[in-house]
């Protein structure tokens, strides 16, 4: 992965020291889609050699949701529930990974992590080695995810980490489950009536550039000379609406930047857009229950990625 290439902006959200009974839970993630014409033809890049393990994109994939914790120190249980889908990969390994059997005829899953304590610090060498042994992608990505100054989490099995990560395959129940992405017989498209913001990356003369946004999707903020790292970062911060820290947005974009700009993805256009809160809540839910009954504030920021010919 490329090193940090700009000075981080001021944090978009800061926990108040006076609010000692609150735990802040921040999550970012991306959901990938592909039009029918490119399904089954999305090879992983060298950098993402194993990160994009589910390469066919024949179903929406919630990729690399990463969760951070701030605020008051706590002990408790963190739960992720996927009402229609299955977990692909997790880190650290959850204490419980349960296949729920609802009345509906589709998979539903839940993962639970027992957090035995929180502190300020970094994972020790043993935990770093464990990541290399357990996960199917480069440990460079783990280093990026550790950039934010979040709590060091201590887990019931003795593992410590600065975040919780999970990836899951999602099973849509109707065409509009992932609005503004619409699932059609011809593939995934943006709703023709969508007038929200997006970034469009195109392959041009052997390079990938961020195109000024106009045309089919209506008039939006023009991004001139937008191959600059900072322009994308500032746009993502704007989409997050002040709910995420700058270092979290930085880690999010650094996870995807090399893969997007090296052009190893199939098709000629990659469209990146923010997913509304109601869409995120349909995909999965997160819950933290602490032993001291803290106030819990959740911030979740997701983007969608559609590949087009």
C-alpha positions in Angstrom: 0.0 0.0 0.0 1.1 3.5 -0.6 2.3 5.5 2.5 0.3 8.4 3.9 0.4 11.1 1.2 -1.1 14.1 2.9 -1.5 15.8 6.3 -4.7 14.4 7.9 -7.6 16.9 8.3 -8.8 17.7 11.8 -11.0 15.0 13.3 -14.6 15.4 12.1 -15.9 14.1 15.4 -14.2 14.2 18.9 -15.6 12.6 22.0 -16.1 15.0 24.8 -13.8 14.3 27.9 -16.7 15.4 30.1 -19.0 12.7 28.7 -17.4 9.9 30.7 -20.3 7.5 30.5 -20.4 7.2 26.7 -18.8 4.7 24.4 -18.5 5.8 20.7 -18.6 3.0 18.1 -17.4 4.0 14.6 -17.7 1.7 11.6 -16.8 2.1 7.9 -17.2 -0.3 5.1 -17.8 -0.8 1.3 -20.3 -2.9 -0.6 -19.3 -4.1 -4.0 -21.6 -4.8 -7.0 -21.0 -5.6 -10.6 -23.1 -5.4 -13.8 -23.9 -8.7 -15.4 -21.4 -8.1 -18.2 -18.5 -8.2 -15.8 -19.6 -10.7 -13.2 -17.0 -13.4 -12.9 -14.2 -11.3 -14.4 -12.9 -9.3 -11.5 -9.3 -10.5 -10.8 -7.6 -9.4 -7.6 -4.8 -6.9 -8.0 -1.3 -7.7 -6.8 -1.8 -5.4 -3.8 -5.1 -7.0 -3.0 -3.9 -10.5 -3.8 -6.2 -12.2 -1.3 -8.2 -9.2 0.0 -10.6 -9.6 -2.8 -11.1 -13.3 -2.3 -14.7 -13.3 -3.3 -13.9 -12.2 -6.8 -17.0 -13.1 -8.8 -19.2 -10.4 -7.3 -22.2 -12.5 -8.1 -23.8 -11.2 -5.0 -23.3 -8.0 -3.0 -20.3 -8.2 -0.7 -19.9 -6.1 2.4 -16.1 -5.7 2.3 -13.9 -4.9 5.2 -16.3 -3.3 7.6 -13.9 -2.1 10.3 -15.1 -1.0 13.8 -13.4 1.3 16.3 -14.2 2.2 19.9 -13.6 5.4 21.8 -14.9 7.3 24.9 -15.1 5.6 28.3 -13.3 2.4 29.1 -15.6 -0.6 29.1 -16.1 -4.3 29.2 -18.8 -5.9 27.2 -20.1 -7.8 24.2 -20.0 -6.6 20.6 -22.5 -8.2 18.2 -22.9 -8.1 14.4 -26.1 -9.5 13.0 -26.5 -10.1 9.2 -30.2 -10.7 8.7 -29.7 -12.1 5.2 -26.2 -13.3 4.5 -23.1 -15.1 5.8 -19.8 -14.1 7.2 -16.7 -14.7 5.0 -13.9 -13.6 7.3 -13.5 -12.0 10.7 -10.7 -10.6 12.9 -10.2 -11.2 15.7 -11.9 -14.6 15.7 -15.3 -14.1 17.4 -16.2 -16.0 20.5 -19.5 -17.0 18.9 -20.4 -17.4 15.2 -24.0 -18.5 14.9 -26.1 -19.4 12.0 -29.6 -18.2 12.9 -32.6 -20.1 11.7 -35.4 -17.6 11.0 -38.7 -18.4 9.4 -37.5 -17.0 6.1 -35.8 -19.3 3.6 -32.4 -17.5 3.6 -29.3 -17.5 5.7 -29.0 -15.2 8.7 -25.8 -15.0 10.8 -24.5 -13.4 14.0 -21.0 -12.9 15.4 -20.2 -12.0 19.0 -16.9 -10.8 20.5 -16.4 -10.6 24.3 -14.3 -7.5 25.1 -12.7 -8.1 28.5 -11.1 -4.6 28.7 -10.0 -1.5 26.8 -6.9 0.6 27.1 -4.6 2.9 25.1 -1.8 1.1 23.3 -0.8 -1.1 20.4 -1.1 -4.8 19.8 2.0 -6.8 20.8 4.2 -8.9 18.5 2.3 -12.1 19.2 -1.0 -10.6 18.0 0.7 -9.1 14.8 2.0 -12.6 14.0 -1.4 -14.1 14.6 -2.9 -11.8 12.0 -0.4 -13.1 9.4 -1.3 -16.7 10.2 -5.1 -16.3 10.3 -6.1 -13.9 7.5 -6.0 -14.3 3.7 -4.7 -10.8 2.8 -1.7 -8.7 3.2 -0.8 -7.6 6.8 -0.1 -4.2 5.3 -3.8 -3.6 5.3 -3.9 -4.4 9.0 -1.3 -1.8 9.6 -3.5 0.8 7.8 -6.5 -0.2 9.9 -4.5 0.5 13.1 -3.9 4.1 12.2 -6.8 5.6 14.1 -6.1 6.4 17.8 -8.8 4.1 19.0 -9.0 1.8 22.1 -6.8 -1.3 22.2 -9.4 -4.0 22.8 -8.6 -7.1 24.9 -10.6 -10.2 24.0 -11.6 -13.2 26.1 -9.0 -15.5 24.3 -6.1 -13.1 25.2 -5.9 -11.5 21.8 -5.7 -7.7 21.6 -6.5 -5.5 18.6 -7.4 -1.9 17.9 -10.5 -2.8 15.8 -13.0 -5.5 14.9 -13.2 -6.5 11.3 -15.7 -8.7 9.4 -16.6 -9.3 5.8 -19.9 -10.9 4.7 -21.8 -12.0 1.6 -25.3 -10.4 1.5 -28.4 -12.1 0.0 -30.8 -9.5 -1.3 -34.5 -10.1 -0.8 -35.7 -7.5 -3.3 -34.2 -5.2 -6.0 -34.1 -2.2 -3.7 -32.4 -3.6 -0.7 -29.2 -1.7 -1.5 -30.6 1.6 -2.7 -29.4 3.7 -4.6 -28.0 0.5 -6.2 -30.8 -1.4 -7.9 -30.5 -5.1 -8.7 -31.9 -5.8 -12.2 -31.9 -8.8 -14.6 -29.2 -7.0 -16.5 -27.0 -6.4 -13.4 -26.6 -3.7 -10.8 -27.3 -0.1 -11.7 -27.8 3.2 -9.9 -31.4 4.3 -9.7 -32.0 6.6 -12.7 -33.7 9.0 -10.3 -30.7 9.1 -8.0 -29.4 12.7 -7.7 -27.0 12.2 -4.8 -23.2 12.5 -4.9 -20.8 10.0 -6.5 -17.3 9.7 -7.8 -16.7 8.1 -11.2 -13.3 6.6 -12.0 -12.5 5.8 -15.6 -9.7 4.1 -17.5 -8.2 6.6 -19.9 -5.0 6.1 -22.0 -3.7 3.4 -19.7 -4.4 5.3 -16.5 -7.3 5.6 -14.1 -8.6 9.1 -13.5 -11.4 10.6 -11.5 -13.8 12.1 -14.0 -15.7 15.3 -13.3 -19.2 14.2 -12.3 -22.0 15.2 -14.7 -24.3 13.8 -17.4 -26.6 10.9 -16.7 -26.6 11.4 -12.9 -27.3 15.1 -12.9 -25.2 18.1 -11.9 -23.0 17.5 -8.9 -19.8 18.9 -7.3 -17.2 19.0 -10.0 -13.8 17.6 -9.0 -11.1 19.1 -11.1 -7.6 17.4 -11.1 -9.2 14.9 -8.8 -6.4 12.3 -9.0 -5.0 14.1 -5.9 -5.4 11.9 -2.8 -6.6 14.8 -0.7 -9.5 15.6 -3.0 -11.0 12.1 -2.6 -10.4 12.1 1.2 -12.1 15.5 1.6 -15.1 14.2 -0.5 -15.4 11.1 1.6 -15.3 13.3 4.8 -18.1 15.4 3.3 -20.2 12.3 2.6 -19.7 11.1 6.2 -21.3 14.3 7.4 -19.1 14.8 10.4 -19.7 11.4 11.9 -16.3 9.8 11.4 -12.7 10.7 12.4 -10.3 11.9 9.7 -7.9 8.9 10.4 -10.8 6.5 9.9 -11.6 8.0 6.5 -7.9 7.9 5.7 -7.7 4.2 6.5 -10.9 3.5 4.5 -9.6 5.2 1.4 -6.1 3.8 1.7 -7.6 0.3 1.8 -9.1 0.9 -1.7 -6.9 3.5 -3.3 -4.3 1.2 -4.9 -6.8 -1.3 -6.2 -8.9 1.5 -7.8 -6.0 3.4 -9.3 -4.0 0.4 -10.6 -7.0 -0.4 -12.9 -6.9 -4.2 -12.3 -10.7 -4.2 -12.1 -12.8 -5.3 -15.1 -14.8 -2.8 -17.1 -14.0 0.8 -18.0 -15.8 2.7 -15.2 -15.9 2.3 -11.4 -18.6 4.3 -9.6 -18.2 5.1 -5.9 -21.2 6.6 -3.9 -22.4 6.9 -0.3 -24.9 4.4 1.0 -27.8 6.0 3.0 -28.2 5.0 6.7 -31.4 3.0 6.1 -29.5 0.9 3.5 -26.7 0.2 5.9 -29.1 -0.9 8.6 -30.8 -3.3 6.2 -27.5 -5.0 5.5 -26.3 -5.6 9.1 -26.8 -4.3 12.6 -24.2 -3.7 15.3 -24.7 -3.7 19.0 -22.4 -3.1 22.0 -23.6 -4.1 25.5 -21.3 -3.0 28.3 -21.2 -4.3 31.9 -21.6 -0.8 33.3 -24.6 0.2 31.1 -22.8 3.0 29.2 -24.6 5.3 26.7 -23.6 4.0 23.3 -23.4 6.2 20.2 -23.0 4.5 16.8 -21.6 6.1 13.6 -21.7 3.9 10.5 -20.4 5.1 7.1 -20.5 2.9 4.0 -19.9 3.4 0.3 -21.1 1.4 -2.7 -18.9 0.4 -5.6 -20.3 -0.6 -9.0 -18.2 -1.7 -11.9 -19.4 -0.9 -15.4 -18.3 -1.5 -19.0 
